[in-house]
Amino acid sequence: MSKKNLGSSFDKFLEEEGLLAEAEAVAVKRVIAFQLAQIMESHNISKATLAKRMQTSRAALDRLLDPQNGSVTLHSLERAAAVLGKRLKIQLI
């Protein structure tokens, strides 16, 4: 066999199954939740403190930091980023 890879890429498979957009959205949410948690940890900011600074509840912050919860608003992400001294950047590519 001279071909290194047989078949299509995993992205192509997901696209063919109609699952690529959803998989990418979940991946982006996980990355953002991870980044927020890392910044909180590096600045020694507790969830309770961040929730207070964001003027939201601890439960709402838990949903924001939950990588499985896809129902987070851009406004919530922007507020969290701003409180942590960051900006949220979203691009269409």
C-alpha positions as a Markdown table, in Angstrom:
| # | Residue | x | y | z |
|---|---|---|---|---|
| 1 | Met | 0.0 | 0.0 | 0.0 |
| 2 | Ser | 1.5 | 3.3 | -1.1 |
| 3 | Lys | -1.1 | 5.6 | 0.5 |
| 4 | Lys | -0.3 | 6.7 | 4.0 |
| 5 | Asn | -4.0 | 7.4 | 4.9 |
| 6 | Leu | -7.0 | 5.4 | 3.7 |
| 7 | Gly | -10.4 | 7.0 | 3.6 |
| 8 | Ser | -11.4 | 10.5 | 4.5 |
| 9 | Ser | -10.5 | 12.7 | 7.4 |
| 10 | Phe | -12.5 | 12.7 | 10.6 |
| 11 | Asp | -13.7 | 16.2 | 9.8 |
| 12 | Lys | -14.9 | 15.0 | 6.4 |
| 13 | Phe | -16.8 | 12.1 | 8.1 |
| 14 | Leu | -18.4 | 14.5 | 10.6 |
| 15 | Glu | -19.4 | 16.8 | 7.8 |
| 16 | Glu | -20.9 | 14.0 | 5.8 |
| 17 | Glu | -22.9 | 12.9 | 8.8 |
| 18 | Gly | -24.1 | 16.5 | 9.5 |
| 19 | Leu | -22.2 | 16.7 | 12.8 |
| 20 | Leu | -19.3 | 18.9 | 12.0 |
| 21 | Ala | -20.8 | 22.3 | 13.1 |
| 22 | Glu | -22.0 | 20.8 | 16.4 |
| 23 | Ala | -18.7 | 19.1 | 17.1 |
| 24 | Glu | -16.8 | 22.3 | 16.5 |
| 25 | Ala | -19.2 | 24.3 | 18.7 |
| 26 | Val | -18.7 | 21.9 | 21.5 |
| 27 | Ala | -14.9 | 22.0 | 21.1 |
| 28 | Val | -14.9 | 25.8 | 21.1 |
| 29 | Lys | -17.0 | 25.9 | 24.3 |
| 30 | Arg | -14.7 | 23.5 | 26.0 |
| 31 | Val | -11.7 | 25.5 | 25.1 |
| 32 | Ile | -13.3 | 28.7 | 26.4 |
| 33 | Ala | -14.4 | 27.1 | 29.6 |
| 34 | Phe | -10.9 | 25.7 | 30.1 |
| 35 | Gln | -9.2 | 29.1 | 29.4 |
| 36 | Leu | -11.5 | 30.8 | 31.9 |
| 37 | Ala | -10.8 | 28.3 | 34.5 |
| 38 | Gln | -7.0 | 28.6 | 33.9 |
| 39 | Ile | -7.1 | 32.4 | 34.2 |
| 40 | Met | -9.2 | 32.1 | 37.4 |
| 41 | Glu | -6.7 | 29.7 | 38.8 |
| 42 | Ser | -3.6 | 31.8 | 37.8 |
| 43 | His | -5.2 | 34.9 | 39.4 |
| 44 | Asn | -6.5 | 33.0 | 42.5 |
| 45 | Ile | -10.0 | 34.0 | 41.8 |
| 46 | Ser | -12.7 | 31.8 | 43.2 |
| 47 | Lys | -16.0 | 31.0 | 41.5 |
| 48 | Ala | -17.9 | 33.0 | 44.1 |
| 49 | Thr | -15.6 | 36.0 | 43.6 |
| 50 | Leu | -15.9 | 35.9 | 39.8 |
| 51 | Ala | -19.7 | 35.5 | 40.1 |
| 52 | Lys | -19.9 | 38.5 | 42.4 |
| 53 | Arg | -17.7 | 40.6 | 40.0 |
| 54 | Met | -19.9 | 39.6 | 37.1 |
| 55 | Gln | -23.0 | 40.4 | 39.1 |
| 56 | Thr | -24.4 | 37.0 | 38.5 |
| 57 | Ser | -25.1 | 33.9 | 40.5 |
| 58 | Arg | -22.7 | 31.1 | 41.3 |
| 59 | Ala | -25.1 | 28.7 | 39.5 |
| 60 | Ala | -24.9 | 30.9 | 36.3 |
| 61 | Leu | -21.1 | 30.9 | 36.5 |
| 62 | Asp | -21.1 | 27.1 | 36.9 |
| 63 | Arg | -23.1 | 26.9 | 33.7 |
| 64 | Leu | -20.7 | 29.2 | 32.0 |
| 65 | Leu | -17.7 | 27.1 | 33.1 |
| 66 | Asp | -19.4 | 23.8 | 32.2 |
| 67 | Pro | -17.8 | 22.6 | 29.0 |
| 68 | Gln | -20.9 | 20.5 | 28.2 |
| 69 | Asn | -23.3 | 23.4 | 28.5 |
| 70 | Gly | -23.7 | 25.0 | 25.1 |
| 71 | Ser | -26.5 | 27.4 | 26.0 |
| 72 | Val | -24.1 | 30.2 | 27.1 |
| 73 | Thr | -24.6 | 33.7 | 25.7 |
| 74 | Leu | -22.0 | 35.8 | 24.1 |
| 75 | His | -22.8 | 38.5 | 26.6 |
| 76 | Ser | -22.0 | 36.2 | 29.5 |
| 77 | Leu | -18.7 | 35.2 | 27.9 |
| 78 | Glu | -17.8 | 38.8 | 27.3 |
| 79 | Arg | -18.6 | 39.8 | 30.9 |
| 80 | Ala | -16.5 | 36.9 | 32.2 |
| 81 | Ala | -13.6 | 37.9 | 29.9 |
| 82 | Ala | -13.8 | 41.5 | 30.9 |
| 83 | Val | -13.8 | 40.8 | 34.6 |
| 84 | Leu | -10.7 | 38.7 | 34.1 |
| 85 | Gly | -9.0 | 41.4 | 32.1 |
| 86 | Lys | -9.4 | 39.7 | 28.8 |
| 87 | Arg | -11.4 | 40.3 | 25.6 |
| 88 | Leu | -13.6 | 37.7 | 23.8 |
| 89 | Lys | -12.7 | 37.5 | 20.1 |
| 90 | Ile | -14.9 | 35.6 | 17.7 |
| 91 | Gln | -14.2 | 35.3 | 14.0 |
| 92 | Leu | -16.0 | 34.0 | 10.9 |
| 93 | Ile | -13.5 | 32.2 | 8.7 |
